[in-house]
Amino acid sequence: MSKEERAEVKAYYDALTAHIKKMRKERKISQLKLANILGHNSTSFIARIELRQNKANYNLAHLVMLAMEWGIDIKEMLPCLKEE
């Protein structure tokens, strides 16, 4: 993967994280509640992802669990890719 491609992937993860954070806040869900939905007992798990520390990201299983919890199609969780 080229440096440019890595930058694009990072940018997409940043957009995904920001989008899920926005959805969490719109639903008035705390970091702890979100962590609990994903099977964790600490806010630090979500905080690391939202701060993008140590390359922490949501994975596909997380997205599936959140989509099911929120009663939405998983596609609603994914930001659009920029087309050139």
C-alpha positions as CSV (number, residue, x, y, z in Angstrom):
1,M,0.0,0.0,0.0
2,S,1.4,3.4,-1.0
3,K,1.8,6.2,1.5
4,E,-1.0,8.0,-0.3
5,E,-3.3,5.0,0.0
6,R,-2.5,4.7,3.7
7,A,-3.4,8.4,4.2
8,E,-6.7,7.8,2.5
9,V,-7.5,4.8,4.7
10,K,-6.5,6.8,7.8
11,A,-8.8,9.6,6.6
12,Y,-11.7,7.2,6.2
13,Y,-11.2,5.7,9.7
14,D,-11.1,9.3,11.0
15,A,-14.4,10.0,9.2
16,L,-16.0,6.7,10.4
17,T,-15.0,7.5,14.0
18,A,-16.3,11.0,13.8
19,H,-19.6,9.7,12.3
20,I,-20.1,7.1,15.0
21,K,-19.3,9.6,17.7
22,K,-21.9,12.0,16.3
23,M,-24.5,9.2,16.2
24,R,-23.6,8.3,19.8
25,K,-24.1,11.9,21.0
26,E,-27.4,12.3,19.0
27,R,-28.7,9.2,20.9
28,K,-27.4,10.7,24.2
29,I,-25.3,7.5,24.8
30,S,-22.3,7.8,27.0
31,Q,-18.9,6.3,26.2
32,L,-19.5,3.8,29.0
33,K,-22.9,2.7,27.6
34,L,-21.3,2.4,24.1
35,A,-18.5,0.4,25.6
36,N,-21.0,-1.9,27.3
37,I,-22.9,-2.5,24.1
38,L,-19.6,-3.6,22.6
39,G,-18.8,-5.9,25.5
40,H,-16.3,-3.7,27.4
41,N,-16.6,-2.4,30.9
42,S,-14.6,0.8,30.6
43,T,-14.8,4.2,28.9
44,S,-11.1,3.9,28.0
45,F,-11.9,1.6,25.1
46,I,-14.2,4.1,23.4
47,A,-12.0,7.1,24.4
48,R,-9.0,5.5,22.6
49,I,-11.0,5.0,19.5
50,E,-12.6,8.5,19.5
51,L,-9.2,10.0,20.1
52,R,-7.7,7.7,17.5
53,Q,-4.9,6.7,19.9
54,N,-2.6,3.8,19.0
55,K,-4.4,3.2,15.8
56,A,-7.6,2.1,17.7
57,N,-10.5,1.6,15.4
58,Y,-14.0,0.2,15.3
59,N,-14.0,-3.1,13.5
60,L,-16.8,-4.8,11.5
61,A,-18.1,-6.7,14.5
62,H,-18.5,-3.4,16.4
63,L,-20.4,-1.9,13.5
64,V,-22.7,-4.9,13.3
65,M,-23.4,-4.8,17.1
66,L,-24.1,-1.0,17.0
67,A,-26.4,-1.3,13.9
68,M,-28.3,-4.0,15.7
69,E,-28.5,-2.1,18.9
70,W,-29.6,1.1,17.2
71,G,-32.0,-0.7,14.8
72,I,-30.4,0.7,11.7
73,D,-28.8,-0.7,8.5
74,I,-25.1,-1.0,8.9
75,K,-24.7,1.2,5.7
76,E,-26.0,4.2,7.7
77,M,-22.9,3.9,9.9
78,L,-20.4,4.2,7.0
79,P,-19.4,7.6,5.7
80,C,-19.3,8.0,1.9
81,L,-16.1,7.5,0.1
82,K,-15.1,10.6,-1.8
83,E,-15.2,9.9,-5.5
84,E,-12.8,11.6,-7.8
